[in-house]
Amino acid sequence: MGKFSGSDALWLLYLLAIVVSLFVRPTLGIRFRQANQESTHRHMNRPLKAAVFALGSFWRSEAAFGCLPGVVRTIVGYAGGTKNNPEYRNLGDHAECVQIEYDPTVISFKQLLDVFWASHDPRQLFGQGPDVGNQYRSIILTNGTLEARLAAASKEREQTISKSSIVMTQIQQLGTFYPAESDHQKFELKRNRLLLQLIGNMPEEELQRSSLATKLNGYAAELCPPKIQKKINAKIDDILKTGWPILRDI
């Protein structure tokens, strides 16, 4: 047989690359933009509403709402104070908050209030557990008279349960909600590198707006309802068995 020339070797390498691209499945960590078209699109033609709550550290607060049916996306930020353009290290009189965008045909503001009360101790003054300070206080930030009435009624019910202590939760009209820095968004999800790889390593901006990432943030914190937690477990197990790395929907 004759010797291969340099051009022959390059041609063989080119053919080998084509074969590999056709038959070898992509590995974890490769980004596929088209594969992440997800359930957010279901809600595009429906008018969404937004609710804002403060209930301690916003890392945990965001995860508490992420898995609820009807919640489309969440974002953490600062509200409840007067300082312009607050930052994590310079909040002024603002509190750490979570903004929840939801489909009112699936979940109501009243149901979100139930989760709010169940997810923290509203009897603590200026803090939650080991997190002590004004930024961790309990607030329901309302958008309109109806929300204010529902919030007040829910606080009254909570107070009847707590006969020996005072519910410290504030109710106030929402002013400006300032989104927090990217490091604080989807914090629980970002601590789980496997989950990030399973959804295709989304860029930061897409991760913040993703309905799927919102749900997985709750899953990573183990705050999903038990049935949803088990459903996600099963999907992830199936993906890991088959070797296909993209989790598209829940």
C-alpha positions in Angstrom: 0.0 0.0 0.0 1.2 3.5 -0.7 1.8 6.1 2.0 -0.9 8.5 3.0 -0.2 12.1 2.2 -1.0 14.9 4.6 -4.1 15.8 2.7 -5.3 12.2 2.8 -4.9 12.1 6.6 -6.9 15.3 7.0 -9.7 14.0 4.8 -9.9 10.8 6.9 -10.1 12.9 10.1 -12.9 14.9 8.6 -14.9 11.8 7.7 -14.3 10.4 11.2 -15.7 13.6 12.7 -18.8 13.3 10.7 -19.4 9.7 11.8 -18.8 10.6 15.4 -21.3 13.5 15.2 -23.9 11.2 13.8 -23.6 8.2 16.1 -22.2 9.4 19.4 -24.5 10.9 21.9 -23.5 14.3 23.4 -22.0 14.3 26.9 -23.2 16.0 29.9 -22.4 19.7 29.9 -22.9 20.4 26.2 -25.3 23.3 25.6 -28.3 22.6 23.2 -30.5 25.7 22.9 -33.3 24.1 21.0 -33.6 21.4 23.6 -34.6 23.8 26.3 -37.9 25.0 24.8 -40.0 24.3 27.9 -43.3 24.8 29.7 -43.0 28.6 29.8 -44.5 28.7 26.4 -47.8 27.2 27.8 -48.3 30.4 29.7 -47.4 33.0 27.0 -51.0 33.7 26.0 -52.3 33.8 29.6 -52.1 37.0 31.7 -49.8 36.3 34.6 -49.9 38.0 38.0 -47.0 38.7 40.4 -46.9 38.4 44.2 -44.0 39.6 46.4 -43.2 38.3 49.9 -40.4 38.7 52.4 -39.9 35.7 54.7 -36.3 35.5 55.7 -33.4 34.6 53.5 -34.5 34.9 49.8 -32.4 31.8 48.8 -34.8 29.5 50.7 -37.8 31.7 50.1 -37.5 31.4 46.3 -37.3 27.6 46.5 -40.4 27.4 48.7 -42.6 28.6 45.8 -40.8 27.2 42.8 -42.6 23.8 42.5 -46.1 25.0 43.0 -48.5 24.2 40.1 -49.3 27.5 38.4 -46.0 29.2 39.4 -44.3 30.2 36.1 -41.1 31.8 37.4 -39.5 33.3 40.5 -36.9 36.0 41.0 -35.3 37.2 44.3 -34.7 40.9 45.1 -35.2 43.8 47.5 -38.4 45.7 48.4 -40.2 47.2 51.4 -37.8 50.1 52.0 -36.9 53.5 50.6 -33.3 53.2 49.4 -32.8 53.6 45.7 -30.9 50.8 43.9 -30.1 48.6 46.9 -27.4 46.0 46.8 -26.9 42.8 48.8 -24.2 44.5 50.9 -26.0 47.8 51.1 -29.8 47.2 51.4 -30.7 50.2 53.5 -34.2 49.5 54.9 -35.2 47.0 52.3 -36.0 43.3 53.0 -34.9 40.2 51.0 -37.9 39.3 48.9 -39.1 36.8 46.3 -41.3 37.8 43.4 -43.6 35.1 42.1 -45.1 35.2 38.6 -48.1 32.9 38.5 -51.0 31.9 36.4 -54.2 32.9 38.4 -56.3 30.3 36.5 -54.1 27.6 38.2 -53.2 29.0 41.6 -54.6 32.0 43.5 -53.0 34.7 45.6 -54.8 33.2 48.6 -53.1 29.9 48.0 -49.7 31.6 47.8 -50.5 33.2 51.1 -51.0 29.8 52.6 -47.5 28.8 51.4 -46.1 32.1 52.8 -47.4 31.4 56.3 -46.3 27.7 56.2 -42.8 28.5 55.0 -41.5 30.6 57.9 -42.2 31.7 61.5 -44.0 35.0 61.3 -43.7 35.5 65.1 -40.0 36.2 64.9 -39.1 39.9 65.0 -36.5 41.0 62.4 -35.2 37.6 61.5 -35.7 33.9 60.8 -33.8 31.3 62.7 -30.0 32.0 62.5 -30.6 34.9 60.1 -31.0 38.0 62.3 -31.6 41.5 61.0 -34.1 43.9 59.5 -33.5 42.5 56.0 -35.0 39.2 57.1 -38.3 40.5 58.5 -41.7 39.1 57.4 -43.7 41.2 54.9 -46.6 40.7 52.5 -46.2 43.3 49.8 -49.6 43.9 48.2 -50.5 45.2 44.8 -54.0 46.7 45.1 -56.9 46.7 47.6 -58.0 43.1 47.0 -54.6 41.7 47.8 -54.4 44.0 50.9 -57.7 42.6 52.1 -56.8 39.0 51.5 -53.4 39.6 53.3 -55.1 41.2 56.3 -57.7 38.4 56.6 -54.9 35.7 56.4 -52.9 37.5 59.1 -56.0 37.5 61.3 -56.4 33.8 60.8 -52.7 33.2 61.6 -53.0 35.3 64.8 -55.9 33.1 66.0 -53.6 30.2 65.8 -50.9 32.0 67.7 -52.7 33.0 70.9 -49.6 33.1 73.0 -47.5 35.2 70.7 -47.9 38.1 68.2 -47.6 37.7 64.5 -45.0 40.2 63.5 -45.7 40.1 59.7 -46.1 43.6 58.1 -48.5 44.3 55.3 -47.6 47.1 53.0 -48.2 48.4 49.5 -45.5 47.3 47.1 -43.3 50.0 45.8 -40.3 49.2 43.6 -39.1 45.7 43.4 -35.3 45.6 42.8 -34.0 42.3 41.3 -31.0 41.0 43.2 -27.6 40.3 41.8 -27.3 37.2 39.5 -25.3 35.3 42.2 -28.5 35.1 44.3 -30.9 33.9 41.6 -31.8 30.2 41.7 -29.3 29.7 44.5 -30.4 26.2 45.5 -30.3 25.0 41.9 -26.8 26.5 41.3 -25.5 24.4 44.2 -26.4 21.2 42.3 -24.0 21.0 39.2 -25.7 17.8 38.0 -29.1 19.5 37.6 -27.5 22.4 35.8 -25.9 20.0 33.3 -29.2 18.1 32.9 -30.9 21.2 31.7 -28.1 22.1 29.3 -26.1 24.6 31.2 -28.4 27.6 30.5 -26.8 31.1 30.3 -27.5 33.2 33.4 -30.2 35.4 31.8 -32.1 32.3 30.5 -31.7 30.5 33.8 -33.4 33.4 35.7 -36.4 33.4 33.4 -36.8 29.7 33.0 -39.9 28.0 34.3 -38.0 24.7 34.4 -35.2 26.2 36.4 -37.7 27.7 38.8 -39.1 24.2 39.5 -35.8 22.6 39.8 -34.7 25.2 42.3 -37.5 24.0 44.6 -36.5 20.4 43.9 -32.9 21.0 44.7 -33.9 22.4 48.1 -36.3 19.4 48.6 -39.2 21.8 49.0 -41.5 20.4 46.2 -44.7 18.7 47.2 -43.9 15.0 47.7 -45.6 13.8 44.4 -43.7 16.4 42.3 -40.4 15.6 44.1 -40.9 11.9 43.3 -41.9 12.7 39.7 -38.7 14.7 39.1 -36.6 11.9 40.8 -38.0 9.4 38.3 -37.3 11.7 35.3 -33.7 12.3 36.4 -33.2 8.6 37.0 -34.5 7.8 33.5 -32.2 10.4 31.9 -29.1 9.0 33.7 -29.9 5.5 32.7 -30.3 6.3 29.0 -27.4 8.8 28.9 -29.4 11.6 27.3 -28.5 14.8 29.2 -31.3 17.2 28.5 -34.2 17.6 30.9 -36.8 19.5 29.0 -39.8 19.6 31.2 -41.4 18.4 34.4 
